[in-house]
Amino acid sequence: MRNRKFKQLCLTGAAMVISPFVTGTALAQDEPSGTDTASQGEGAATRDDGIAEIVVTAQFRAQNLQDTPLAITAVNSEMLEAKGASTVLDVAASAPNVTMREAGGANGGAAQIFVRGVGQADSSFAFEPGVGMYIDDVYYGTVFGSIFDLLDLDRVEVLRGPQGTLAGKNSIGGAVKLFSTKPNNENSGYIEAGYGRFKRLELKGAANFVLVPDTVMARISGVSKQVDGYLQRYDYGCLYPDSGVPSFTSDGSCKNGTEGGRDFQAGRLALRVLPSDNLEINLIGMVSSENSEVTPQKLLDITQTANIPEGIDPTIFITGPKSRTSYATYMSPGFTDPAAYDGVEGAGEHPATARDPEFRLRTQSVSGTIDWDLTDNMQLTSITAYQHYTGSNATDIDLTPFGLNTVALRYEYEQFTQELRLGGSVLDDLIDYTVGAYYFKSTARFGGSNLLLPGTARENLYSQKDKIPSKSKSVFAHLTANLTDKLSVIGGIRYTRDNKEYFFGRRNPFDPSKPSYTAAGAIDGLSGEYKGDNVDYRANIQYRWSPDVMTYLQYSTGYRGGGVNPRPYVLEQVVSFEPEKLKAYEAGFKADLLGRAARLNGSVFLNKYTDILFNNQSPTPNSILNSTPINAGDAKFWGAEMELNLRPLRGLSIDASGSYLGFEFESIGAEGATIRGITLDNRAPFAPKWKANLGVQYEIETKDIGYFTPRLDVSYQSSFFPQVDNDPRAKIDGYTLANGRITWKNFDEDLQVSLNVTNIFNKYYYISALRYPLGVVSGTPARPREWKISVRKSF
């Protein structure tokens, strides 16, 4: 049945690929192709009503998007602003088969990014991202801390499909690339202030300075965002004093605080130096500071009663089905270790422990890029970067007043990368080439205090002090043979060598000078290691049927590195896991039609996924707690994607996208079969079948007071499961969202006022959900309807 559906999809895709040639080629013969070039993003309009050229650098050199044989969604700064995008997560609405969510619970502070069903949800340093994240061509090596703010950007590129030869390691699903605005040769800038619901207060701006005309330029930019939380925590014992539940508030308000509030600041300084016509140096330094509340968590179901007092039904702590409330306290009440630990050093009575329900992050990064034209046909590029961050997060996993599982986590990470590229053309531009080498080194430290089932026979208590060093080296080559004016053949290869270690520290949480006296103590001082190498390939045939219509066929590969289980609760769970690998087959087209009044891009694909990695939460012989990553088996994804831009009238812009994603397990291995609830019929996590987006804006020019531009964006995403067991209690239902914006701009275009409304119809839905092995299911409700008024002045 499914094979028949896939064949039908392939036939549909073939028709989709061919159809623009039949109509587009004829149109192109009669209508001139546009010749303007600008670094514009998807849907960017020009005042002559044509769709502007989009410039991307996905193949190591600046190219028109319509000449690049890859599935790419590119969005420039103007469109990001028009759509009201604030963080990298907001880009997902415009990109087919792309899912980006803010992680909750123990993964709080991370971005869960999946492209064509491939990504990474767990924020542990032990796991590599499944979608490569880049800022100014610098790789960001962790999932934690990757909810990047869109500060003074030039554009965002979302590359779909494995980018093993182009982007490198851990781009098995695709890549998301952010490019900041470069300093230019004029003194200019802007400042913008906004105020909105939940006491939202935002301030951002940028200033460009010419230090030496045509030679040295600088740009400074910054942002500050503050907003109150939208999920209210209540003290159950205070609200219901006769319930037998302890109270933790003393002011009579019965409120324990909120979740979802944000307090974030960031700044960037960029320096651009042009010492000669053939040399350009770009230096960037960036810092950020965040002191926010934790990601909101709401209890959806609970079956665990291990430390709930007799006579109390834990389901009473499940709040209303469409409320944004919780009874979490982030407290572990005082307890006494079970009799099995009598006489053991460190065991006995322990006081209540409070967690700080905040998310903190401090980042610093510097990078330097040198572009040197050695000759007219040869260029050398060097990209050197250093990153460092520290962060913390707290989790009340059971979301009850009884502290079934409370966790305080601490993160530290530093990374150095160096990339060299040599590119050029030979044989009268018959061959375009890029060869290069890449070096990556990081050291991560992960700590925290874990009180799991305290006071019960199955308690496991420990503080972590783990160290995770990692190194990776690669060499690569990319060649394009321009056989004719219409036909190009592309090949790429990359060899990568990885080495990753994990050193475990499992100490007594009440006396860190000693190992834990519970089962985790046996793990203290142990280590694990993963070593491996990989070769990725890319083969592509590109044919240009006319100046405005191009098609391509592609085979490409990608992988995600292996590692060591970061959460062994007992000795038997100290194990390693192997890399995931993916082979992708893709066909696509790109067409500018009707004299660039319409742009239609599409693709179909089949991904063969081997050694797919999932967490096994089934109990092991010596522990009810388990979260062991295992290579579960093999699977395949298939799908189709379409993006459309229209300029039917002067001032009217329409952009739309749609996608379908199919999935099927081809086999489940012996280890995979032990995963709770897994079957061949299950869906992959974070893989909605359907996704669609429609945006419409119309610029109205008045006679006396400037321009008014109303815009409406509507997006749809079908249901999906956040875990492979497809537990219906954690299912994320499909939903449709509408966002709106209206902007006034004066004729000089240096002053504008805008009103943004997100979630116009106040839709209640969940961003993410998670079933924990302790019999708890939690979810993160999305923000309700919000408004914001902004004023922007350019100079």
N, C-alpha and C positions, 0 to 999 in steps of 0.2 A: 504493500500500500504506500509506504513512505518512499520506496524507490520510484514508484510510478509518479508520485507527487514531485520528486526531484527532477525526473525526466521532463515532466510538464513545465517545471520552473525553468529548466535549461532551454526548452523550446521557446518559452515566453521571452527569456532573456536574449536568445538569439534574434528573435523578431525585434526586440527592443533595441539591440545593437545595430541591426541593419536599417531600421526605419529612418533614422536621420539621414542616411546616405541617399535614400531614394528621394526624399523631399529636400534635405539640406543641400545636397550637391547642386540641384537645379536652382535653388534659391541663391546659392553662393555665386553662381555664374552670372546672375542678373543684378546682384546687389553688392556694393563695395564693402570690403572688410574694413572694420575700424582700425585706425593706426595709432591712436593715443596710447601711451604707456604711463602707468602710474601704479604705485604700490597700494592698490585698493583691495578691499576685502569683498566677501560674498555680498552681492546685492548692492554694492556701492553705486550710487547714481552720479551721473554728471549732468550739468544743467542743460546739455543738448539732448537729454532723454535717452542717451545710449548707455549700455552697461559697460562700465569701465573695465579695463584690463586688470587682471589680478596677477601679481608677481609673487612667486613662491621660490623657496630654495631647497625643496625636498631632495633633489638630486645633486646637491653640493654646489649648484650654480643658480643664479637668478634666471627664472624661466616664467613665461606666461603660463598660468594655470591650465589654460586650454591646450598647451603644447606638452604638458607633463602627463605621462601615461601611468598615473596612479590615482586611486580614489582619495581625494582630498576635499575637505571642507575648509575654506579660508574665510576668515571674518576680520575686517579691518576695524580700526578704532571708531570710525563714524558709525558703523553698524552695531558695534558693541554698545555704544552710547544710546543709539536709537532703540535698541532692544532692552535697555535698562540693565545690562549685564554688570555684575559686581565682582564675582569671583569666577575662577575657571570652571566651576560646576555649571554656571549659567550658559556656557557654550554648548552644552549637550543638546539643548532643545532644538538647535538648528542643524545638528549633525545626524544623519541617518545611521541606525545601528550603533549608536553610542549612548552608553548609560553612565552617568556620573552622579554619585550620591555622597552625602556627608555621612561617614560611619558613626555609629553610636556605641554605647556600652564600653567594653574594654578596648575597642578600636577607635574611640573618640579622638578627634583631631586629625583623622586621615580622610583622604579622598578615595572612594571606591570607584575606580574607573574601569569600564569594560567596553571593548570595541569588538563588534561581531561576536559577542559572547565570551571573549577572552579577556581576563584581567586578574586582579588580586584584591581580595576583600580584607585580608588580615594585615594589621599594621605592624606586626612583629618584624624586627630587623632580620630575623632568620629567613624571611621570604623576600624574594625579588619581586619588583613590580611586574605586572603582565603587560602594561602599556607604558612605554618610555615617556618620561616627562622632561622637557627641556626648556630652559630660559636662556635666550640668546645663544643657542647651540651648546649650552652646558647641561649635561645630564644631571638630573636630580635622582639620587639613588635610593630613596625610601618612599614608602606610602605614607607614613606618619608625617604630618606637617605639610602635606602637598595640596591643601586647599588655597591655592595662590590667589592673591588679590590682583585684579587687572589694573595695575598701576602704570599709567602713562605708556600704554602699549601702542605699537604700530599695527600689529596684527596677531592673530592666532591661527595656526595651521593644525588641523586634525587629520592625520594620515591613517586610513583604515587598511587593515591587513598587515601581515608580518613585515617588519622593516629590518630584518636581520642584517642585510648587507649595507643598508643606507644609514640607519640609526644605531645599529649595534645591539648589544646585549639587552635582554629583557624587553624588547619591543615585539614580542611574539604576537600580540593582538593589534598593535599599531603604535602610534606616537602622537603626543600632544606637544606642540612647540609654540612657545610664547616669545615674541620679539618686541623688545622695548623700543621706544622712539629714539633715534639717534640725534645727537646735537647737530644743528644745521647752521648755515652761515647768515643768520639774522637774529637780532635781539627781539625776542618775543616771549609769550607765555600766556598763562591763564590761571584763574582761581575760581573755584566753585564751592558753594556752601549749600547744604541741604538739611531739611528738618522733616520728620515724619512720625508716624504712629510708633508707639512704644518708646517715646522720647528719643527717636533716632536722630542723631546729630552727626553729620558728615562734613568733612572739609578736605579738599584735595586741590592740588595745583602743580604747575610746572613752570620753570623759567629757563629760557635759552639765552646764553651769553656768547658773544663773539669776542674772544680774548685777543686773537691775532687774525685779522681778516683773511679768509680763505685758507687758514693754516691751523689754528687752534680754536676749538669751540667746546663749550661746556653746557650741560643741562642738569638741572636739579629738580627733582619731583618728590612729592610727599603726599600722604593720605592719613587721615584720622577718622575712625568710625566707632561710634558708640550707639548701642541700642539695648533696651531692657529685654529680659527674658519673657517668653510667652507661655511656658509651662509652669504652673504653680504647684509647689510641694506643700502638702498639708500634714499636720501632726494628728494621726488617727486617734491616739490616746487622749489628746486634748479635745478633739471634736466629740468623741464618745467616751467620756470618763468612766462609764460602767462596763466597758468592754473587756477589761483585763489586759489591755494593751498599754505598755508604759508610754508616758508623755515626755517629750523632749523640749518643749517650749515653756517659757515662764512668763511671757508678756501678755498672755491671754488672747493673742491673735490667732493662735493655732496654725500659723504659717511658718514654714521652714525655709522659705526662699524660693527663687525661681531658677529655671534652666533655659538655656538658649540665648542668653544675653551675650553681647560681644563688646569688647574694648580693644581696639587694634590700631596700631600706628606703624607706619613704614616710611622709609626715605631712600632715595636712590640718587647717586651722583655719577654722571657719565662725562667722560672727557674724550674728545675726538681730535686726533692730531693727523694732519696731512703734510708731512715734511717735504714731500715731493709728489710729482704727478703719478708715480708708480708705487707709492707706499701709503697705507692707511693704518693707524693704530687706534683702537677703541678700548678704553679702560672703564670698568663699571664697578662701583662699590654699592652695596645695599645692606641695610639693617632693618629689622622689624621687631616689634614687641607686642605681645598679645597677653592680656589678662582677662580672660573670658569665663563665662559660666560653662559647665559641661554641656555636651549635646543632650537635648531632652530625651528622657526615657520614660516610657509608660508601661506598666505591667499589663500583659495581654492574657497570660494563663500561668498557673502555678500548680504543680502536683507534689512538690517537695514539702515534707512536714517534719524533717529531721530535728530541727531546733525550734519549731513552733510549739508553744505551750499546749498541753492537752486541753481539748474543748474549744480551741480557736480554729476556725476554718480559714486557711490562708487565702481563699478566693475572695474574702471580704475586702482585700486590699486592691482588688481590680476596680478601678474607677470607671465612670460612665463611658459608654462606647464611643462617643464623639467629644469627650472632654479632653482638655489639655491639662491634666492634673495627675498627681502621683502622691503616694504615701512614703516614698523613700526618705530615709533619714541620714544615710551615709554614716551610720553608727553601728558598731559591733558592741552589744551590751556585754558587761562583765561575764566571765564564765569560768568554769573549773574543768581542767582536763579530765578525761575519763579515767577510770580506775586502772586501765592498762598501763598508764604512765606513772602510777604511784612510785615514788622513790627515784624517778628519773630526773637528772639534773636539769633545771629550768622549768619543769612542769609544776603545776599547782593551780593556784587561783590567779586570774588576770583581770585587770580593770577594764572598763569600757574604753573603746577606741573610736575616735572620731576622725572621719576623712574630710578633706577640704574639697568640696564639689566645684572645683575650678579647673579650667584648662589654661595652661601657661606655655608660652613659646617665645624664645629669643633666637633670632637668626642673624648671622653675619655672612656675607659672601663678597668675594672680589673675583674679577675675571679680566683677562686681557686677550684681545684678538688682534693679530697682525695679518694684514693682507698685503702681499708684496708681489707686484707684477715683475717677474724676473725678465721676461721678454714679452713681446706682443702676444705670444701664444702659450705662455707658461706662467702660472700663478702659484705662490706658496702661501698657505694659511696655517697659522699657529693659534690654538685656543688653549689658554692656561687658566685654571680656575681652582679656587679653594672655597669650601663651605663649612660652616660650623653652626650647630644649633643645640640648644638645651630645651627640654620641655617636661611637662608633668600633666597627669590626668588622673582622675579618680572615678571609680565605678562602684555603684551599689547594685550588684547583679540581681539580687533577689527582689529589690524594690519593695521590701516590707520593713516594718520597724524592728525586725529581729536579727538583722545582720547575718543572714545565712552565708553570704559571700561578699565581703567588701575588699576592694583592692585599691591601693595607691601606687601609681606607676610613675617612674622617672626615666627620661630619655636623654642621651647625649650622643651627638653624631658629628664626625668631621670627615671631610672628603677632599681629596686632591685628584684632579684630572688633567691630562695633557693630550692634546690631539694635534697631529701634523697631517696636512693634506698638500699634495702636489697635483695640480690640475692643468689641463691645457688642451690644445688641439694639434694634430699632426696630419700630414698628407693632404694639405689644402683643405682642412676642416672635414676630411673624410672620417676621422676618428677623434672623438672627444673622450678624454680620460681623466680619472681621478684615482690616485693611489694614496694610501695613508697608513698611519699607525695610531693606536689609542692606548693610553695607560690610565688605569683607575686604581685608587687605593683609598680605603675607608676604614675607620675604626669606630664601632658603635658600642655604647655602654647602656645596658638596660637594668634598671633596678626597681624596687618597689616592695611593698609589704602585702602579703596574701594571707588572709584568714579564711580558710575554706572549711565549712561545716564545723566551726569552733564549738567545743564542748560536747561533741558527739563521738561515737565510737569510730567514725570515719574521718575525723578531723585531720587536716593537713595544714600546718602553719609554717610559714617561712618568709624570710625577706630575701630578695634576689639581688645579686650583684654580678651580672653577666657581662662578658666582654666578647665582641664579635668582630674580629678583623677580617678584611676581605681584600683581595687583589684580583685584577683582571687585566689582561693584555690582548690586543688584537691587531691584526694587519688586514687591509682590505684593498680591493680594486674595483673600479666601476668604469665600464667602457661603453660608448655609444658609437655604432657604425652607421653613418648617414649614407646609406647605399645609393639613394636617389633623393630628389627633392621631396618625395612623398614617403619613402620607406626607410625606417630606422630599426636597427636590431641592437638591443641593449643586453649586456651581461654584467653580473656582479658576483663577487665572492668575498667572504670574510672568515678568517680563522680567529677563534677566541680561546684563550686559556684562562680558566677560573680557579681560584683557591679561596675557600671560605672556612673559617674555624669558629667554634662556639665553645666558650669556657663558662662552666656553670658555677654559680655561687648560691648556695641554699643555706641561709643562716637562721638562727633563732630570732624571730621577729621582736622578741622582748629583750634579747641580749645578743646583738650581732657579732660579738666576739667569739661566739660558739656556734657550731652547726645546729641546724634544726633537729629537735629530738623526735619529730614525726617522720613519716616515710620519706619526705623530701630530703632529709639529712643524708641519706645514702648517696645522693647525687652530688653533694657539695665537693668541689674540686675536680670533678670529671670534665672531660672535653670531648668534642666530636669534630670531624673534619670532612669537607667535601672537596675533591679535586676532579677536574674534568676539562675536556676541550670539546670544541664544536666547530663545524664548518657550515656556514649558511650560503645559499645560492640564490641568484635571481636571473631569470631569462625573460625577455620581453620583446615582442614585435609590435611596432607602432606604424600605423599607416594613415597618412593624411589624404583624405579623399578630395578635399578642397582646402582653400585657406582657412575655412571656418569649421570644418568637420574632421575629427580625428577618431580613430579606433585603436584599441590595443588588446593583445592577449598576453597573459603573464603567468609565470610559475615562480613562486618565491617561498622561502622558508624562514623560520624563526625559532627561537628557543627561549626558555626561562630557566635560569640556573638552579641547580640543586642546593641542598643545605642540610641542616641538622634540626631535629624537632626542638623548638625552643621551650616547650611546656611539658617536660616529663614530670609527672607527679610521683612516679615510682621508678625504680632502677630499670625495669624492663622496657620503659618507654624512651630510653635514650637511644634513638635510632636516627639514621640519615635518610634522605629521600633523593631521588634522581631528577634530572631536568625534565621538563615538558618540552615536546617538540611539535612543530606544526608545518605541514606542507599545504600551500594554498594555490588554487587554480582560479584565475580571474579573467573575465572579459569585460571591456567597458568602452564607452564612447564619450566624446565631449563635442558639443556643437553650439556655435553661435549662429543664430538664425534671424531672419527678417531684418537684416541690416543692424545686427546687435541690439535689437529690441527684445530678443528672447535668448536665453541661455539654458540649455538642457544637457545635463550630465547624468550618466547612469552606469551601473555595473552589476554583474552577477558573479557569484563566487562559490567555491566549494573548498572548505578547510578540513584537512585530515589531521586529527589531533591525537597524538600518542603520549602515553604515560601521564594522562591528565591527573592533576593533583587535587585531592580533597582532604579535609580533616576528618579523621575517624573519631567520633565521640562515643562509640560503644564502650561499655565498661570492659576492663581487662581483668585477668584473674586476681590481681592484688589491689585494684583501685576502681572505685565507681567513677572517678574522674579520669577523663581521657580526652586529649585533643591532638592526636598524633597524625601528622600529614603523611599520606601514603599515595603512591602512584596507582590509581584505582583501575585504570584500563584505557581503552581507546574509544574515540568518538569522532563524529563529523558534524560540522556546521555547514549550512548552505543558505543562500539568501540573495536578495536583490535590493538595489538602492537607486533612488532617483532624486535629483535636485533640479529645481526650476527657478529661474529668475525672469521676470517680465517687466518691460517698460512700455505698456500699451498707450499711455498718454503722457504728455509733458507733466512732470511732477508726481505721477503715480508710479509706485514701486510695489511689486509683488514678489515675494520669495516663498518657496514651498519645498518641502522634502518629504520623502516617505521611504519606508524600508520594511522588509520581511526577513525574519531570521528563523530558520529551521534547525533542529538539533536531534541527534540520535546517538545513543551508545551503540558502538559496534561490538564491544566486548567489555566484560568486567572481570578483572583478575581475581585470584584467590584472596589477596589482601583486600581488594576493593569490595568483595562480597561480604566482608565483616562490617562494613559501614551500615549503621542503623538506617533502615528504610530505603536503601538503594535498590533500584531495579532497572532493567533495560529500558523501561518506559518513562523514567524520570526525566524532567527538564534540567538543563544546566542552570546554575545560579546566575542571577543578573542577566537573563537572556530573554527579554520580552519578545514575543513573536512579531508584534506590529508596533510601528512608531511613525508619527506624522507630525508635520509642523506647517503652519500657514501664517505669513506675516504680510500685512498690507499697510502702507503709509502713503499719504498724499500731501504734498507741499502746496499750500495755497498762498499765492502772492497777493497781498492787499494793495490798495492804491496808496495808502498813507502811512501805515504803521508796521510794515515788515511782512514776515512770513509766519504762517501757522502750519504746523505739521502734526496732524493726529496720526497715531499708529496703533494697530491692534495685532497682537500675536496670540495665536491659539495653538496649543500642542496637545498631542494625544500619545499615551503609552499604554500598551496592554499589560496584563498582569504578569508577574514573575515571582519566582521563589528566591530567597536570599541564600539558601543552602541546598545541597544536592539531595537531602532526604525528602525534599518537597513537603515538609510538614505543613498541613493546611492552616495551622494556627499562626504561622509566620508568613503566610502568603501576602504579597503586596498586590492589592487589586488594581486593575486598570483605572485610569483617570484622564480627564480632559481639563486643561488649565487655560485660562485667558489672562493676559497681561495687557495693559494699555498705557499709552503715554501721549501727551500733547505738549508740543514745544512751540514757544514764540521766539522768533529771532528778528533783530532789527535789520534794516537794509545793509548796514555796514558789516553785519555778521560778526560783531564783536561783543554782543550782549544777548543772552538768551535766558528764558525762564521756562521751566518744564515741570509738569505734574506727572508722576508715575503712580500707577496702581497695579500691584501684583495680586494674583489670585482674586480676580475681580468678583467672582461669584462665591468666594469664601468656601471653596471646596475643602472638605476634610479628607485627608489621605495621609498615608504613611510614606516617609522617605525610605526607611529601612526597617528590618526586624531581625531578630536573632533568637534561636532556640539554644539555650545553654544546656550542658549535660546534667545540670542539677535540677532539671524539671521546671525550668523557668523560661517563659517566652516574653520578650520585651520588644517594643517598637518605638520608633521615633516619629511622632506626628509632625507634619509640615507646618510651616508658619501660616497663620490665617491671613485674611485680606489685610494689606497694608498700603499706605499712601506715603508719598514723599514729594515735597516741593523743593526744587533746586534752582539756584541762580548762578549763572556762569558769566564771567567777564574775561574777555581776551584782550591782550595788549601787545 
